[in-house]
Amino acid sequence: MGYHNLIFRDTPPAIKKSVSELYCDLSAIAKGYGVDQLAGFLTEQTIENYMVDIGGEIRTRGKNAGGVYWKIGVATPDEEFGVQKVIPLENQAVATSGDYRNYFE
């Protein structure tokens, strides 16, 4: 356990585990990076209105089809379809992903 068991190399870029049992989960970083890259591409293409969502990592620009700024519903952890809060976003990003539904019994 611990980041000190990872060995980083710049050229060519690589990460190696020094302990074979080590588990390294980069999904949150990857999703956020993917959202940023896709949003940057859409902006470069002069697309003025979009919402990008990859697994709860969300970035918005402009307005939705109804002409209003995007609104993101945050799920209630203890209800399957409940909404705990609605967040209005005006050219902003938010991370709504969580691990409360990822478990083993």
Secondary structure, DSSP 8 states (H G I E B T S, - for coil): --GGGEEEETTTTEEEESSTT-----HHHHHHHHHHHHHHHHHHTT---EEEEETTEEEEESB-TTSSBEEEEEE-TTSSS-EEEEEEESS-EEE---STT----
